[in-house]
Amino acid sequence: MDLATAKNIVHRYRWIMFAVLTVAYFFVYFHRMSLNAVGGEMITDIGSGSKELLSSVYFWTYALMQIPSGILADRFGPRKATTVFLAIAAIGSFITCFADSFAALAVGKVMIAAGMAVVYIPLMKIISVWFGKGDFPQLNGIVIAVGNVGALAAAGPLYALSEAVGWRDVFLILGGVTVALAILCLAFIRDHPSDAGAVGIEEIRRMETGEVDEDRTDGSAPAMAGLSAVLGSGRVFWTMAIAYFLIYGTIMVFQGTTSIQYFHSDVYSFAMAAWFVTMIGVGKIVSTMLIGRLASRGVLRSKKKVMMTGTLLYAAVWGIIWLMAGKADDPWFWMSVCTMFGFFGGFMTLSFSQVKEWFPISIAGTAMSMMNVSLFLGSAVLTAVAGIVLHSVYTLENYSTLWCLMFASSVLAFLLVCLSKERKDGDRMIVPEE
């Protein structure tokens, strides 16, 4: 195959696949954040259970699915994985729509979480296989930004939609959309350029430059060997994993579970509280897009130093939330705080790029899935802690205690980022043993 034909096939397919899976990721975030806006109405309608427990069920399921997600993406390919699990998420949406008990709601949420858990890692695998290495930070930034647009939609706009049609019809619509996405994945996703009649990007690079890339896009490794390589990498993986466990957990406690109730129970309307949360998403969109673009262009010479700066300032924002609880009622003050919360919380997305650079493409899905495990374990654990601290008693004292715990967690995350290990020129990749 000549160079021009190979490049044309690869370029055409990869952007279609990227678009389909990125749209799917929009709905990953939409589902993830939806309980903050409609969870209270769901629980009131059903008459049992709690929003915090339902949120924790979602995050535990999502976290537990991350290792299978990586193995599925590496061993069976993104096409099969996304098609099957988006179909499962669609069924979960329909179950949620027609639920008449808290148990049925929980089953629906488990199925949605399990299905939506197998979107991000296959998407990262597609980016790793179909795009150049230098494209990863920017494309990951775009994906996270689109996800946060989904988070925005799950705040004020979702509240408005739920008011107009009811929460049950919201999940009926989501089920139909998810079925359509599963069909699109089956029709358009291809695991490797060879499945579309082309050659791998490393072969295209060889034809263009004569350079031979040892890290092949069609490589494979035993699942356990990949897991062992990632888990045995010491500071390469564990400092980043635990730091993001804490950062993402604290983000989900505030953005995804408690903030609307906190602001609404104080002095603001429910709609105003929802728009405060919307500004968190705006901040994250700006930071992930900006940082991803700068990293892909080589402007950021050290991902670690950028994450250190962002995490330190994120901890400072948590300090403000804690110290100013009940002491500030200016809506513009909280608009600014929520925007900064999202902006500086977005810096940790660079951790995926920092960790990925240490491992070959053959275990890219496994490495990214293990990072995702830490994120959603953090969400599950810390939202459960939030439920224990608040105990359905939404007093200023309880919130202040919770905010203090979140501040301490973010400070610990900053210290772990300082201890992390960034790959430098000349450092060898960590390759799984056969």
VODREN-586978 format. One record per residue (C-alpha): residue number from 1; residue in three letters; chain; x negated, y negated, z negated. Coordinates in pm, 1 decimal. Each point is the difference from the previous one (the first is absolute). Layout:
N
NODE,nr,rest,kette,px,py,pz
NODE,NUM,ALA,A,X,Y,Z
...
END
This chain:
434
NODE,nr,rest,kette,px,py,pz
NODE,1,MET,A,0.0,0.0,0.0
NODE,2,ASP,A,-133.2,-346.2,90.7
NODE,3,LEU,A,-46.8,-269.3,-264.5
NODE,4,ALA,A,275.7,-233.9,124.7
NODE,5,THR,A,267.6,271.6,-2.4
NODE,6,ALA,A,-99.1,125.0,-345.7
NODE,7,LYS,A,6.4,-351.9,-146.3
NODE,8,ASN,A,336.2,-75.7,160.4
NODE,9,ILE,A,163.4,311.4,-148.8
NODE,10,VAL,A,-149.3,-56.3,-345.1
NODE,11,HIS,A,88.7,-370.1,-12.4
NODE,12,ARG,A,357.3,59.1,116.5
NODE,13,TYR,A,76.2,284.2,-240.2
NODE,14,ARG,A,-168.2,-136.1,-309.6
NODE,15,TRP,A,197.1,-323.7,-13.3
NODE,16,ILE,A,332.0,179.3,49.8
NODE,17,MET,A,-84.0,239.3,-283.9
NODE,18,PHE,A,-125.6,-279.8,-220.8
NODE,19,ALA,A,322.5,-194.0,55.6
NODE,20,VAL,A,229.4,296.9,-75.3
NODE,21,LEU,A,-178.8,100.5,-319.4
NODE,22,THR,A,-42.0,-358.9,-119.8
NODE,23,VAL,A,375.7,-54.8,34.1
NODE,24,ALA,A,45.8,319.7,-202.5
NODE,25,TYR,A,-234.0,-143.8,-262.7
NODE,26,PHE,A,220.7,-308.9,-22.7
NODE,27,PHE,A,274.0,230.0,-129.6
NODE,28,VAL,A,-243.0,173.8,-238.1
NODE,29,TYR,A,-36.0,-330.1,-185.0
NODE,30,PHE,A,367.2,-84.4,41.1
NODE,31,HIS,A,100.4,321.0,-178.1
NODE,32,ARG,A,-274.5,-43.3,-258.9
NODE,33,MET,A,118.3,-346.7,-105.3
NODE,34,SER,A,374.6,45.8,48.6
NODE,35,LEU,A,75.2,96.2,-360.3
NODE,36,ASN,A,-107.1,-342.9,-123.4
NODE,37,ALA,A,283.4,-160.7,199.4
NODE,38,VAL,A,275.0,267.5,1.4
NODE,39,GLY,A,-100.8,242.6,-276.7
NODE,40,GLY,A,208.8,-175.4,-262.7
NODE,41,GLU,A,310.2,14.3,220.1
NODE,42,MET,A,-61.7,368.6,75.6
NODE,43,ILE,A,-30.6,91.3,-368.3
NODE,44,THR,A,307.4,-205.0,-91.2
NODE,45,ASP,A,200.9,169.0,274.3
NODE,46,ILE,A,-113.1,350.7,-97.4
NODE,47,GLY,A,37.9,-72.7,-371.6
NODE,48,SER,A,-308.5,183.1,-131.0
NODE,49,GLY,A,-379.7,0.5,4.3
NODE,50,SER,A,-237.2,-297.0,29.0
NODE,51,LYS,A,-166.7,-192.0,279.8
NODE,52,GLU,A,-344.5,50.0,-156.0
NODE,53,LEU,A,44.8,379.4,-12.6
NODE,54,LEU,A,116.5,10.0,361.7
NODE,55,SER,A,-299.9,-212.1,101.2
NODE,56,SER,A,-236.8,229.6,-188.8
NODE,57,VAL,A,152.7,307.9,170.8
NODE,58,TYR,A,-67.0,-160.7,337.8
NODE,59,PHE,A,-362.5,-84.1,-79.4
NODE,60,TRP,A,-80.2,339.2,-157.0
NODE,61,THR,A,131.8,175.8,309.4
NODE,62,TYR,A,-186.7,-234.2,233.3
NODE,63,ALA,A,-323.5,47.9,-194.9
NODE,64,LEU,A,26.2,380.1,-10.1
NODE,65,MET,A,55.5,7.2,378.0
NODE,66,GLN,A,-322.9,-181.8,81.4
NODE,67,ILE,A,-237.2,298.5,-6.0
NODE,68,PRO,A,235.8,206.4,219.4
NODE,69,SER,A,33.3,-305.2,224.1
NODE,70,GLY,A,-375.2,-14.5,62.0
NODE,71,ILE,A,-28.1,373.0,58.5
NODE,72,LEU,A,296.9,-6.2,239.0
NODE,73,ALA,A,-149.8,-290.1,196.1
NODE,74,ASP,A,-343.3,166.3,23.3
NODE,75,ARG,A,112.2,357.2,66.6
NODE,76,PHE,A,331.5,-23.9,187.1
NODE,77,GLY,A,-22.5,-346.7,147.8
NODE,78,PRO,A,194.0,-325.4,-45.6
NODE,79,ARG,A,268.5,90.8,260.1
NODE,80,LYS,A,145.9,300.6,-181.2
NODE,81,ALA,A,-51.1,-151.5,-344.6
NODE,82,THR,A,182.1,-328.6,67.9
NODE,83,THR,A,283.4,153.6,200.3
NODE,84,VAL,A,90.9,259.9,-264.3
NODE,85,PHE,A,-36.2,-224.2,-303.6
NODE,86,LEU,A,180.4,-300.9,142.9
NODE,87,ALA,A,289.7,239.0,63.5
NODE,88,ILE,A,-16.8,101.0,-368.2
NODE,89,ALA,A,7.2,-368.8,-101.0
NODE,90,ALA,A,307.4,-52.2,219.1
NODE,91,ILE,A,183.2,283.6,-177.4
NODE,92,GLY,A,-97.5,-155.8,-334.6
NODE,93,SER,A,148.5,-333.6,110.7
NODE,94,PHE,A,330.9,167.6,87.9
NODE,95,ILE,A,5.3,182.9,-336.0
NODE,96,THR,A,-60.4,-331.9,-179.7
NODE,97,CYS,A,282.4,-162.0,198.4
NODE,98,PHE,A,254.9,260.4,-112.5
NODE,99,ALA,A,-137.1,61.6,-352.5
NODE,100,ASP,A,258.1,18.7,-278.2
NODE,101,SER,A,-237.6,71.9,-290.8
NODE,102,PHE,A,-343.4,-103.0,-122.8
NODE,103,ALA,A,-128.6,350.0,84.3
NODE,104,ALA,A,109.7,-43.3,362.2
NODE,105,LEU,A,-167.4,-341.6,11.8
NODE,106,ALA,A,-319.5,157.0,-133.6
NODE,107,VAL,A,9.8,279.6,261.6
NODE,108,GLY,A,47.7,-257.7,274.2
NODE,109,LYS,A,-289.7,-206.8,-130.0
NODE,110,VAL,A,-225.0,306.4,-21.6
NODE,111,MET,A,71.9,85.0,364.1
NODE,112,ILE,A,-49.9,-360.3,114.3
NODE,113,ALA,A,-327.7,-23.2,-192.4
NODE,114,ALA,A,-126.4,335.5,132.0
NODE,115,GLY,A,83.7,-95.7,357.5
NODE,116,MET,A,-134.5,-353.8,-11.4
NODE,117,ALA,A,-318.1,125.3,-168.6
NODE,118,VAL,A,-102.8,158.9,330.3
NODE,119,VAL,A,-21.4,-318.5,207.1
NODE,120,TYR,A,-298.7,-205.6,-116.3
NODE,121,ILE,A,-263.4,275.4,5.1
NODE,122,PRO,A,95.8,131.4,348.8
NODE,123,LEU,A,-7.4,-361.9,118.8
NODE,124,MET,A,-351.0,-43.7,-142.7
NODE,125,LYS,A,-97.7,324.4,174.3
NODE,126,ILE,A,132.3,-133.4,331.9
NODE,127,ILE,A,-201.6,-321.1,-47.7
NODE,128,SER,A,-312.8,201.4,-84.9
NODE,129,VAL,A,35.1,225.0,306.6
NODE,130,TRP,A,131.5,-242.0,264.1
NODE,131,PHE,A,-175.3,-327.2,-94.2
NODE,132,GLY,A,-359.8,-107.6,-55.8
NODE,133,LYS,A,-148.2,-0.9,-350.7
NODE,134,GLY,A,-21.5,-379.4,-5.2
NODE,135,ASP,A,375.8,-26.7,59.0
NODE,136,PHE,A,97.3,181.8,-319.8
NODE,137,PRO,A,-3.4,-291.0,-252.0
NODE,138,GLN,A,204.7,-232.3,222.0
NODE,139,LEU,A,252.6,266.1,102.7
NODE,140,ASN,A,35.6,116.0,-360.1
NODE,141,GLY,A,55.4,-363.3,-94.9
NODE,142,ILE,A,273.9,-30.6,262.6
NODE,143,VAL,A,164.1,320.7,-125.6
NODE,144,ILE,A,-1.9,-119.1,-362.7
NODE,145,ALA,A,127.4,-341.8,109.6
NODE,146,VAL,A,290.4,158.2,190.0
NODE,147,GLY,A,70.0,215.6,-303.8
NODE,148,ASN,A,21.0,-314.2,-208.2
NODE,149,VAL,A,243.1,-149.1,250.0
NODE,150,GLY,A,205.2,306.3,-91.2
NODE,151,ALA,A,-45.5,-97.0,-364.9
NODE,152,LEU,A,123.4,-351.0,83.0
NODE,153,ALA,A,302.6,143.7,173.9
NODE,154,ALA,A,68.3,214.2,-307.7
NODE,155,ALA,A,23.5,-307.7,-223.0
NODE,156,GLY,A,220.3,-295.6,93.3
NODE,157,PRO,A,122.0,133.7,338.8
NODE,158,LEU,A,87.8,343.6,-141.7
NODE,159,TYR,A,187.5,-162.2,-285.1
NODE,160,ALA,A,201.0,-201.5,254.8
NODE,161,LEU,A,65.7,308.4,215.8
NODE,162,SER,A,108.8,203.8,-300.5
NODE,163,GLU,A,238.2,-277.5,-103.3
NODE,164,ALA,A,147.2,1.6,350.9
NODE,165,VAL,A,40.6,374.8,67.1
NODE,166,GLY,A,-72.7,175.1,-331.1
NODE,167,TRP,A,-300.6,207.9,-101.1
NODE,168,ARG,A,147.3,324.3,135.8
NODE,169,ASP,A,25.7,-134.9,354.3
NODE,170,VAL,A,-356.5,-130.9,-32.4
NODE,171,PHE,A,-123.4,357.3,-45.4
NODE,172,LEU,A,227.7,126.5,276.3
NODE,173,ILE,A,-165.5,-247.7,238.7
NODE,174,LEU,A,-345.4,95.8,-127.4
NODE,175,GLY,A,74.0,367.2,66.9
NODE,176,GLY,A,91.9,-72.9,361.3
NODE,177,VAL,A,-309.0,-214.5,55.9
NODE,178,THR,A,-225.7,269.1,-147.3
NODE,179,VAL,A,148.0,266.7,229.7
NODE,180,ALA,A,-82.0,-226.0,295.8
NODE,181,LEU,A,-359.8,-40.8,-122.2
NODE,182,ALA,A,-42.8,377.1,-32.5
NODE,183,ILE,A,113.2,42.0,361.7
NODE,184,LEU,A,-243.8,-269.7,116.4
NODE,185,CYS,A,-286.1,176.3,-180.3
NODE,186,LEU,A,84.2,327.2,171.2
NODE,187,ALA,A,13.2,-174.0,338.0
NODE,188,PHE,A,-308.0,-223.4,-16.5
NODE,189,ILE,A,-251.8,107.7,-266.2
NODE,190,ARG,A,-303.8,192.3,126.6
NODE,191,ASP,A,-256.9,129.1,-247.3
NODE,192,HIS,A,-305.1,-49.1,224.5
NODE,193,PRO,A,-67.8,-162.7,338.7
NODE,194,SER,A,-51.5,350.0,144.2
NODE,195,ASP,A,372.4,64.6,-66.1
NODE,196,ALA,A,74.1,-286.2,240.2
NODE,197,GLY,A,-243.7,117.7,266.2
NODE,198,ALA,A,-287.5,-230.3,-100.6
NODE,199,VAL,A,-327.6,38.6,-190.0
NODE,200,GLY,A,-86.4,-108.2,-354.3
NODE,201,ILE,A,-112.5,-354.5,-72.8
NODE,202,GLU,A,-349.9,128.8,-78.4
NODE,203,GLU,A,-22.2,132.3,356.6
NODE,204,ILE,A,120.7,-333.2,137.8
NODE,205,ARG,A,-268.2,-173.4,-208.3
NODE,206,ARG,A,-262.7,242.1,134.9
NODE,207,MET,A,105.2,-72.0,359.3
NODE,208,GLU,A,-15.4,-374.2,-65.3
NODE,209,THR,A,-320.7,-26.4,-202.3
NODE,210,GLY,A,-174.4,336.8,12.8
NODE,211,GLU,A,16.9,22.8,-379.2
NODE,212,VAL,A,89.4,337.1,-152.4
NODE,213,ASP,A,226.6,-13.6,-306.4
NODE,214,GLU,A,-37.9,300.1,-229.6
NODE,215,ASP,A,325.0,-82.5,-183.6
NODE,216,ARG,A,243.6,153.3,248.7
NODE,217,THR,A,371.9,-75.0,9.2
NODE,218,ASP,A,78.3,364.8,76.2
NODE,219,GLY,A,-200.6,132.9,-294.0
NODE,220,SER,A,156.9,210.4,-273.0
NODE,221,ALA,A,-84.7,117.3,-348.4
NODE,222,PRO,A,157.8,248.4,-244.0
NODE,223,ALA,A,255.5,-168.9,-223.5
NODE,224,MET,A,-168.2,99.5,-326.4
NODE,225,ALA,A,-341.9,-105.4,126.7
NODE,226,GLY,A,140.8,-343.3,83.4
NODE,227,LEU,A,161.4,-34.7,-341.3
NODE,228,SER,A,-321.5,109.2,-168.5
NODE,229,ALA,A,-206.2,-254.2,193.5
NODE,230,VAL,A,230.9,-286.4,-96.6
NODE,231,LEU,A,49.2,96.9,-363.9
NODE,232,GLY,A,-370.1,71.9,-46.1
NODE,233,SER,A,-118.2,-336.2,134.0
NODE,234,GLY,A,-27.2,-167.1,-341.2
NODE,235,ARG,A,3.9,-380.1,2.2
NODE,236,VAL,A,79.2,-1.9,373.0
NODE,237,PHE,A,355.5,120.1,-62.0
NODE,238,TRP,A,84.7,-5.3,-368.4
NODE,239,THR,A,-69.8,-365.7,-81.1
NODE,240,MET,A,215.3,-110.8,294.9
NODE,241,ALA,A,271.7,254.4,-74.5
NODE,242,ILE,A,38.5,-93.8,-366.4
NODE,243,ALA,A,-24.3,-373.9,73.7
NODE,244,TYR,A,278.3,23.0,257.0
NODE,245,PHE,A,198.3,224.4,-239.0
NODE,246,LEU,A,4.4,-295.5,-238.3
NODE,247,ILE,A,44.1,-278.6,256.5
NODE,248,TYR,A,280.9,162.3,195.9
NODE,249,GLY,A,168.5,123.6,-314.2
NODE,250,THR,A,10.1,-351.7,-142.3
NODE,251,ILE,A,125.0,-136.8,334.1
NODE,252,MET,A,285.7,249.3,7.4
NODE,253,VAL,A,94.1,-68.8,-361.6
NODE,254,PHE,A,48.9,-366.7,85.5
NODE,255,GLN,A,91.0,-11.2,370.4
NODE,256,GLY,A,179.0,330.1,32.7
NODE,257,THR,A,179.0,54.1,-330.0
NODE,258,THR,A,27.3,-272.3,-265.4
NODE,259,SER,A,-49.1,-350.6,139.0
NODE,260,ILE,A,352.2,-67.4,127.9
NODE,261,GLN,A,153.6,112.1,-331.4
NODE,262,TYR,A,-259.5,-206.2,-190.8
NODE,263,PHE,A,65.9,-323.3,186.6
NODE,264,HIS,A,375.5,56.9,17.0
NODE,265,SER,A,27.2,70.7,-373.3
NODE,266,ASP,A,-179.4,-327.2,-74.2
NODE,267,VAL,A,132.5,-312.7,174.3
NODE,268,TYR,A,29.6,78.6,371.5
NODE,269,SER,A,272.9,137.5,224.0
NODE,270,PHE,A,-41.1,350.2,142.5
NODE,271,ALA,A,-50.2,-145.6,348.7
NODE,272,MET,A,-273.6,-238.4,-120.5
NODE,273,ALA,A,-173.7,287.3,-181.9
NODE,274,ALA,A,8.4,204.7,322.3
NODE,275,TRP,A,-166.8,-282.7,188.7
NODE,276,PHE,A,-275.6,-22.5,-263.8
NODE,277,VAL,A,-74.9,364.1,80.0
NODE,278,THR,A,11.6,-82.1,370.9
NODE,279,MET,A,-294.3,-236.7,-53.2
NODE,280,ILE,A,-205.5,291.0,-135.9
NODE,281,GLY,A,43.9,169.6,336.8
NODE,282,VAL,A,-89.4,-321.2,184.5
NODE,283,GLY,A,-325.0,-25.9,-196.1
NODE,284,LYS,A,-90.4,362.7,73.6
NODE,285,ILE,A,73.3,-38.6,371.2
NODE,286,VAL,A,-229.9,-301.0,27.4
NODE,287,SER,A,-286.6,160.1,-192.5
NODE,288,THR,A,10.0,341.8,171.5
NODE,289,MET,A,14.7,-154.8,347.6
NODE,290,LEU,A,-277.7,-247.9,-78.6
NODE,291,ILE,A,-233.4,245.2,-170.6
NODE,292,GLY,A,54.0,274.4,257.3
NODE,293,ARG,A,-79.1,-238.1,285.8
NODE,294,LEU,A,-313.1,-136.9,-168.3
NODE,295,ALA,A,-123.6,350.8,-86.5
NODE,296,SER,A,51.4,132.4,354.6
NODE,297,ARG,A,-203.8,-291.3,139.5
NODE,298,GLY,A,-286.5,63.7,-238.1
NODE,299,VAL,A,48.6,-331.1,-180.5
NODE,300,LEU,A,37.1,170.1,-337.9
NODE,301,ARG,A,-349.4,125.2,-70.9
NODE,302,SER,A,106.3,180.2,-315.6
NODE,303,LYS,A,343.5,152.3,-50.9
NODE,304,LYS,A,-91.3,66.7,-360.7
NODE,305,LYS,A,-73.0,-366.3,-79.0
NODE,306,VAL,A,324.2,-111.6,165.5
NODE,307,MET,A,195.6,253.4,-207.4
NODE,308,MET,A,-179.2,-111.4,-316.1
NODE,309,THR,A,101.8,-360.8,63.2
NODE,310,GLY,A,359.4,88.2,85.3
NODE,311,THR,A,44.2,236.6,-296.0
NODE,312,LEU,A,-140.2,-252.5,-245.8
NODE,313,LEU,A,242.9,-266.2,122.1
NODE,314,TYR,A,284.9,252.4,-1.4
NODE,315,ALA,A,-75.0,69.5,-367.6
NODE,316,ALA,A,4.3,-375.0,-61.1
NODE,317,VAL,A,349.3,-21.8,151.9
NODE,318,TRP,A,118.3,277.5,-233.7
NODE,319,GLY,A,-145.7,-204.2,-285.8
NODE,320,ILE,A,212.9,-295.9,109.1
NODE,321,ILE,A,314.9,216.6,21.2
NODE,322,TRP,A,-65.8,133.9,-349.5
NODE,323,LEU,A,-88.7,-332.1,-166.1
NODE,324,MET,A,276.9,-198.1,170.5
NODE,325,ALA,A,280.5,251.0,-65.6
NODE,326,GLY,A,296.0,-202.2,-124.7
NODE,327,LYS,A,-201.0,-325.2,7.0
NODE,328,ALA,A,57.9,-114.8,358.9
NODE,329,ASP,A,329.1,-42.7,183.2
NODE,330,ASP,A,-109.8,-200.3,306.2
NODE,331,PRO,A,91.4,216.4,303.1
NODE,332,TRP,A,-288.3,-143.8,204.4
NODE,333,PHE,A,-243.3,113.7,-268.3
NODE,334,TRP,A,125.0,359.6,27.8
NODE,335,MET,A,11.3,-20.6,378.9
NODE,336,SER,A,-370.4,-88.1,-8.1
NODE,337,VAL,A,-85.8,267.9,-255.8
NODE,338,CYS,A,182.4,270.0,196.6
NODE,339,THR,A,-173.1,-103.8,324.2
NODE,340,MET,A,-343.2,15.7,-166.6
NODE,341,PHE,A,94.3,334.8,-157.3
NODE,342,GLY,A,63.4,146.8,345.5
NODE,343,PHE,A,-296.2,-170.9,165.9
NODE,344,PHE,A,-266.8,118.1,-243.3
NODE,345,GLY,A,165.1,341.4,-44.7
NODE,346,GLY,A,-48.8,53.5,374.4
NODE,347,PHE,A,-379.8,-8.4,-22.1
NODE,348,MET,A,-15.6,362.8,-118.0
NODE,349,THR,A,114.3,124.4,342.4
NODE,350,LEU,A,-370.3,-18.0,91.7
NODE,351,SER,A,-55.0,298.7,-228.2
NODE,352,PHE,A,136.3,230.7,272.6
NODE,353,SER,A,-262.4,-125.4,245.3
NODE,354,GLN,A,-278.8,19.3,-259.7
NODE,355,VAL,A,83.1,360.9,-87.6
NODE,356,LYS,A,71.0,110.9,359.7
NODE,357,GLU,A,-344.3,-112.7,119.7
NODE,358,TRP,A,-163.9,269.0,-213.1
NODE,359,PHE,A,182.8,293.6,164.4
NODE,360,PRO,A,27.0,144.4,356.0
NODE,361,ILE,A,319.3,-24.6,208.7
NODE,362,SER,A,64.0,373.2,-50.8
NODE,363,ILE,A,102.0,-69.4,-361.7
NODE,364,ALA,A,122.5,-359.1,43.6
NODE,365,GLY,A,356.0,105.2,-82.0
NODE,366,THR,A,-111.8,183.1,-313.7
NODE,367,ALA,A,-211.8,-292.6,-121.2
NODE,368,MET,A,278.1,-253.5,57.4
NODE,369,SER,A,261.9,226.9,-155.6
NODE,370,MET,A,-206.2,35.1,-316.4
NODE,371,MET,A,-15.8,-379.3,-22.1
NODE,372,ASN,A,375.3,-11.9,46.3
NODE,373,VAL,A,44.3,253.4,-281.2
NODE,374,SER,A,-163.4,-246.8,-236.1
NODE,375,LEU,A,222.7,-286.7,115.0
NODE,376,PHE,A,324.5,180.5,-54.4
NODE,377,LEU,A,-104.0,178.5,-315.6
NODE,378,GLY,A,-72.5,-349.6,-124.6
NODE,379,SER,A,347.5,-108.1,107.9
NODE,380,ALA,A,163.3,303.8,-162.2
NODE,381,VAL,A,-192.0,-24.9,-327.4
NODE,382,LEU,A,18.7,-375.2,-48.3
NODE,383,THR,A,367.0,-31.4,97.8
NODE,384,ALA,A,69.4,277.7,-253.0
NODE,385,VAL,A,-198.2,-200.9,-258.2
NODE,386,ALA,A,209.5,-304.9,92.0
NODE,387,GLY,A,315.6,200.4,-64.8
NODE,388,ILE,A,-130.5,108.1,-342.7
NODE,389,VAL,A,-105.2,-353.5,-100.4
NODE,390,LEU,A,322.7,-163.9,118.3
NODE,391,HIS,A,223.0,293.0,-101.9
NODE,392,SER,A,293.5,-171.6,174.3
NODE,393,VAL,A,-36.6,-285.3,-251.9
NODE,394,TYR,A,-101.1,-296.1,217.5
NODE,395,THR,A,-125.1,-240.9,-266.6
NODE,396,LEU,A,-276.5,-255.9,40.3
NODE,397,GLU,A,-204.4,182.8,-264.6
NODE,398,ASN,A,16.8,328.5,191.7
NODE,399,TYR,A,-90.5,-166.9,326.8
NODE,400,SER,A,-292.5,-178.6,-166.1
NODE,401,THR,A,-132.1,333.9,-130.6
NODE,402,LEU,A,29.9,152.6,346.8
NODE,403,TRP,A,-173.0,-294.6,168.9
NODE,404,CYS,A,-287.0,26.5,-251.2
NODE,405,LEU,A,-47.1,369.3,90.2
NODE,406,MET,A,1.5,-85.2,371.7
NODE,407,PHE,A,-257.8,-276.0,-55.1
NODE,408,ALA,A,-229.6,243.3,-183.9
NODE,409,SER,A,41.7,254.9,280.5
NODE,410,SER,A,-98.1,-252.9,265.4
NODE,411,VAL,A,-311.0,-100.4,-194.9
NODE,412,LEU,A,-103.8,366.9,-19.6
NODE,413,ALA,A,56.6,29.2,375.5
NODE,414,PHE,A,-238.1,-291.3,58.5
NODE,415,LEU,A,-271.9,174.0,-202.8
NODE,416,LEU,A,43.6,319.7,203.8
NODE,417,VAL,A,-30.7,-190.0,328.3
NODE,418,CYS,A,-329.6,-142.2,-131.7
NODE,419,LEU,A,-121.3,358.8,-51.3
NODE,420,SER,A,108.9,125.0,344.7
NODE,421,LYS,A,-243.9,107.0,271.1
NODE,422,GLU,A,7.8,-160.7,345.5
NODE,423,ARG,A,-160.2,174.2,299.0
NODE,424,LYS,A,-300.2,-185.0,141.8
NODE,425,ASP,A,-187.4,41.6,327.4
NODE,426,GLY,A,-207.1,316.9,-20.6
NODE,427,ASP,A,221.6,172.8,-258.6
NODE,428,ARG,A,97.9,346.6,119.5
NODE,429,MET,A,363.7,105.1,25.0
NODE,430,ILE,A,134.1,247.2,-252.9
NODE,431,VAL,A,72.1,304.8,215.1
NODE,432,PRO,A,205.1,295.6,-129.1
NODE,433,GLU,A,-180.8,329.1,-29.5
NODE,434,GLU,A,122.2,270.5,238.2
END
